[in-house]
């Protein structure tokens, strides 16, 4: 509702100024939240209009206040120096609309959005860093869908890369296992854990003798040959590990629609089609000398154009070695970025080729996750050919992401490049306390650090399933002590909801560009800015209605609270405390829009915390069920119902459910 009123105010203000000052060129209208609710609900800086309207800011503000006329949902305006309009919302009107859960008219953009996230190398178990990627991506999908957008969720699988090759090397050259023996192991629970340890051993094997790296190169070539035994073993390993990844993410209610694999990008000749287009457009050039001799290269992003306009024609410009990005190596193998360019051309429907599709995994809600194949099922959903792309990939991949964007521009697809967003984020580490709790031995120097970096190649890190298991155990200990009367199954279910909520909230409350140092105690705390704190606020609100023998979901619909009742409690002396809570509840859609426009889900976590914090203060200040004034009691219960609904809604967008008790 807040966002709807903001839009209505901006539209009416623009209309008024154009009528009052015909022919004027107006800058964008900026509407801000004031620092204090007593000042109003919207603040409009007017001084940006002074130059184009040739009028003093205070004069413009006074003219608007005096002449703009009534605006539905707006109670009034005040002028403040040096040139502000402070606007007050009609509190009773807004509260009635909010209590009725009125949906403001929406104008969601058309066209499908593709969000790619998680993208774990299928060579070992998922770890804590992957969880940040998956939780960010899944929450962004939920934000977009809440805003009315159609979204496809893809999880790109690099099953032909170095990491998979290293595990193949481990099985075939260190452990010397046959394909049948590997297949038997792959059918065992937590095969991904076995691969985790093996991957670390392979890294040590390379360090012991650099000649062993030649085995890696041979294995990589073998994987790219679809008919080879090496490729079959890589397929076996990567598919088994991938299934474990999907199961791990399913524990956090994270789903995917499609799993495109690099093997199909290679074997279905996506790269060949892209390569031809890139050469024809002059995006790629062949180097005949220097350190990149024999390679196909393109200009690094941000170093200028690959062509020069000489008047009638455009000519290729020689790219210096420092500005070159190798796309095809001198031995003919295609680098990661090259395959990524082809993949993104497919995403935008620019390649002229498609995958085969087959079903891979069915979720408990019966949603099917599809995987790429050489030959697939005849009937399948339509993937790709989207309007916008968001790639959730860590900040270290910025250069590669920018290279793909520049390749699209070089091919003349500027609109596609403009709708390609690298949703970047920083790494996840551990606090020293958390590392010790997980069983790692730290040096005295490590114990003094603010965080400990993880490394899968060194075998140091936190497996995603281990982390979630330990969170559940810790949460269950608390639930067991508080609710011994519940069944074991019931207590475990509640503990799981708390653990998942704690983990998801912890990963979302930090801005994307912050390094996270994960800590069990901080994440599971029932106090402060945590998932359990917000969940507990909902449980507390629900408990109030249980004691009142009323249904919170139908209370607002069945109550007879009038505009006059809302006016009585929301306007006048000592009303700002109540209004601040109602105003925060009205901002869910506004916050969702802010999260999408800035690709920053942390705002949603802040919104949940603010609602929970305001509600808890309200709860401790006002005895609701013992209130003797029946009208006031009904208003207080309405406040609880609205806050509860908006908190549940906000947490749901974050992928967090609320247990019945805590």
Secondary structure, 3 states (H helix, E strand, C coil): CHHHHHHHHHHHHHHHHHHHCCCCCCCCCCEECCCCHHHCCEEEECHHHHHHHCCCHHHHHHHHHHHCCCCCCEEEEEEECCCEEEEEECHHHHHHHHHCCCCCCCCCCCCCEEEECCCCCCCCCCEHHHHHHHHHHHHHHHHHHHCCCCEEEECCECCCCHHHHHHHHHHHHHCCCCHHHHHHHHCCCCHHHHHHHHHHHHHHHHHHCHHHHHHHHHHHHHHHCCCCHHHHHHHHHHHHHHHHHHHHHHCCCCCCCEECEHHHHHHCCHHHHHHHHHHHCCCCEECCCCCCCCCEEEECCCCCCCEEECCCCEEECCCCHHHEEEEECCCCCECHHHHHHHHHHHHCCCCCCCCEEEEEEECCCCCEEEEEECCCCCCCCCCCCCCEEEEECCHHHHHHHHHHHHHHHHCCCHHHHHCEEEECCCCEEECHHHHHHCCCCCCHHHHCCCCECCECCCCECCEHHHHHHHHHHHHHHHHHHHCCCCCHHHHHHHHHHHHHHHHHHHHHHCCCCCCEEECHHHHHCCCCCCHHHHHHHHHHHHHHHHHCCCCHHHHHHHCCCCHHHHHHHHCCCCCHHHHHHHHHHCCHHHHHHHHHHHCCCHHHHHHHHHHHHHHHHHHHHCCCCCCCCHHHHHHHHHHHHHHHHHHHHHHHHCCCCCCCCC
